Amino acid sequence: MGKHHLTLLGFSPRTYPILIELAADFLCIHPNELQVLVILNMPESKSFESQWIPSDWLPPTFYDLENWDIEKETGIIMPGTMHEPSVSMVWNSVTKAKPSLSRERLGRIIHPSAEISASAQIDTGTWVHPNVTVSSLSVVGFCCHLNRNSSLGHHNILGDFSRLNPGAHTAGFCNIGSKTTLGIGAVCIEKITVGSGCIVGAGAVIISDGTDGQRALGVPAKWQTLT
């Protein structure tokens, strides 16, 4: 037990077991074989409610950011949260304290059931859940999150820190900006551009382009400025 190591940047008790199971599936091990180190920069984040994980799992080890020695790191390094703006905020605070930590040091966690085209590109720090499809010539950015049963069509771009919630789908030639979230069951028809910092509501059907800092709701979706 504990022979495999995962290092999480940041911590969310509710999403922790989801990420651990995904990492264990990627490594083809049981979750109780995974030793997890959680890097924190806020002491108040150290509280851990054991009811969020099964009793036979190894508890995570919490470590202060300022004392973390990157040169001795042997685990797969990944974001420890799933949602914006926490993912980018944690990354910015970690790299400010540890400027030697480059994007290339992070890993990729891709579930074995995901279908990733040989011509697609997935950047580091990205979590890919079960039954995800990334089609031909699509590019997934840094620290993205593709939740279960979502898909990117061919020739897509998904910007850094962006997220597809369960069942979200894009058709071909879509360009999704950075720090943007597509809600559960949202759909983009082909050749759609969605700006950065946008939120697409659950079940929305996007048939027109959206600019930075907007949200889309409804069928067909109407774009509104976030306030």
N, C-alpha and C positions, 0 to 999 in steps of 0.2 A: 504493500500500500504506500501511496505518496511518492512513487518514483517519477511521476510526471509533474512538471511544474508549469503553472500559469501565473503571470503577474498582471493584475488589473490596476489600471490607472483610474482611481475613483471608485466609489461604492454606492450601490443602491440595494437595500435589503430585499425589495420586492422583485427586482430583476436578476439578482444574483443567482438563484437556482436555475433560471432559464439559460443564462450564459454558461453556467457550469455544465449543465446537461449537453448543451451544444458543443462545448469544447471537448467533453468526454466522447461524444459521438464522432467528432472529427479525429480524435486520437485512437478511436476504437478501443476504449477502455470503459470501465464502470466509473461513475462519478466518485466513488469512494477511493479510487486510486489516484485522484488528482489533488496535489498540494497547491494551495492558492495563496499567493502573497498579494495583499491589497495595499497600494501606495496612496497615502492620504496627505493632504496639506492643511486639513482642518481637524483639530483634535475632537471637536464635537461630533464628527462623522464616525468615530470609532465605535459607537454603540452598535451592537449586533444582537438581533433578536433570533435566537436559535430556532424558534418555531418556523422560520422561513425555510429551513432545510431539513432533509431527513436525518434522523439520529445517527445513521451509519456513515454519513459523509464526514470527511475531515473538516474541522472548522478552519476558516481562513485565518491567516496571520496578518495582523495590521502593522504597517511600518510607516514611520514619519518620512515625508518626502525629503526633508533636509538631510536625513541620515541614510538615504538610499544610495548605494554604490552601484551605479550603472555598469561599471566595468566588471563587476562580479556577477552580474545578472545572467542566469542560465535558463530562465523560463521564457515561454512565449509571452510577449508583452502585448496587451490589448486594452482598449477602452473598457472601463468597468461600469459604464452607464449606457443607456440606450437612446436617450432623447436629447434633443436640442432645447435650450442652449447649453445643457450641462456638459455634453461631450466636448464641444469646442472650448468651453471655459476651463475644463479640467486640463485639456491638452495645452492650452496657453499658459496656465499656471505652472504645469510641470516643466515645460520647456523653458520658461523664464527662470525657474530655480535650477534646472539641469540642462543648460544649453547644448551639452554634448549629445543629448538624446535626439537623434534624427528620425525622420519619418520611416526611413529604411529599417530601423531597428524593430519596428512593430511587425507582428505577424499578420496572418489572415486565417480566419476560422470559417471553413466552408463545409456545411453538412454533406455527408456522402450522398444523400438523395438529391442534392441540387444538380441541375443541368446547366453547366457553364460551357458556352461555345468555345472551341479551341481558338477562335479569333477574338474573343472578348478579353478585356483587360480589367483586372480588379486590383486596386491599390491596397496598400497595407492598412492595418487597423480596422478592416471591414469584417463584419459578422454577416454570414449568409446562412439562413435558417433552412429547415427541411422544405423540400418541394419547390424551391425557388428556381426560376429560369432566367438566365441572362443570355440573350440571343446574339447572333453574329455581329461582330465589329462594334459591340457596345463597350463603353468605358465607364467603370464605376470608380468614383473618387476615393479620397482618403477618409478613413474613419466613418464609412457609411454603414447603414444597417438595413439589410433586406430581410424582412420578416417572412414567416412561412406563407407559402402559396402565392407569393407575389412574383411579378415578372417584368423584365425590361425587354422591349422589342428590339429588333435589329437596328443598328446605327444610332443607338441612344447614347447620351451623356448624362450621368448622374453626378452632380457636383459634390465636392468635399462636405462631409458632415451631414449629408442628406439621408433621408429615411423613407423606405416603402413599408407601410404597415401591412398587416396580413390581407392578402387578396387584392392588393393594389396592382394595376396593370397599365403599361404604356405600350402603344403601338409603335411602328417604326419611325425613325428619324425624329425622336423627341429629345429635347434638350432641357434638363432639369437643373436649376441653379444650385448653388451651395446653401447649406443650412435650411433646406426645404423639406417639408414632410407631406407625403401623400397618405391620406387617411385610409382606414379599413375599406376595402372594396372600391376605392377611387379608380377612375379610368381616364386615360388621356388618349384621344384619337391621334392618328398619325400627324407628324410634322408640327407638333405643338412645342412651344417654348414657354417654360415656367421660370420666372425669375428667382433670385436668391432671397432667402428669408421668407418664403411663402408657406402658407398652410392650406392644403386642399382637404376639405372636409370629407368625412366618411360617406361613401356612396356617390360622391360627386362625379359628374361626367364632364370632362374638360374638352371643349370644342373650339376655344379661342385662346390666344396667348395671354399670359399674365406677366406683369412687370414686378420688379423687386418690391418686397414688403407688402404683398397682397394676400388675401385669402379668397378661396373659391368655395361656394356652397350651392347645392342644388343640382337638378337635372333638367335642362343643361345648366352647367354651373355659371354663376355670375361672379365676376371678380369685384372685390371690395378692398379698400385700403385698410390695412391693419392699424388699429389705434392703440 
